[in-house]
Amino acid sequence: MSAWPKDETTRPAAAGASHRNVDIFALLRDQPRHQTAQVTAAGASWLAGATAYPRSTLSQWQARPGSPGVLPCGSVFDVVNVPALFGRRMLEQLWSEGPGSGPVATHRGRMLLFAAPGTAQRLPSLLGWEEWGTGGTGEHRASVPPLLCHGTGDAVTVPPLASGSEGAGPRWVVAPDTRNPWLPGPDVLLWACVRVGRSQPSPASGYSIFPPADPGANVYDVTRRR
């Protein structure tokens, strides 16, 4: 008996024109057990393919479907690890204006975006070249938070294949549902990062409700007033 739902959630070929109007977060919020957040048998096979012994990995998951796993990156997928809020905004851009996303999970207050192999090496370079990375200058430095890119030689914790809607552990936001899921590359994730970065006001250019300070005014320390 399989521990996962059957592979009935594969995105149809014509879905590219309609998925942009779907609020994926509303679906997950209103229907906690919606199939979007459930791993199918085909999706589990794809995940297991990242290991050296897929059949053994599947057997272990079959015996303990409620336990998280650890998978190596670099061969089947890379993972871009971003702060949860920034990651949510990236997903909103990817699903409303872009091509959508691949599998996505949350873990310890961060969002894990599964990406095409090689993304972990290319994305930081592209962000740096565009001056949007941690090495950027001016307002760009604060627009995109530091990204953790996991590629060859790295491993990530993945959510359980079968999990409830509650819990503090890792969870799927968009679970893998096919043996060959589409994965965004560095160019797509760069576009999403830049779109989110441009939509956020820079601390240096933020608006204040107070008038500009008078350079010649006396300044008093009122922190000890009672």
Secondary structure by P-SEA (a helix, b strand, c coil): ccccccccccccccccccccccaaaaaaaaccccccccccaaaaaaaacccccaaaaaaaaaacccccccccccccbbbbbccaaaaaaaaaaaaaccccccbbbbcccbbbbbbcccccccaaaaaaaacccccccccccccccbbbbbcccbbbbbcccccccccccccccccccccccccccaaaaaaaaaaaaaacccccccccccccccccbbbbbccccc
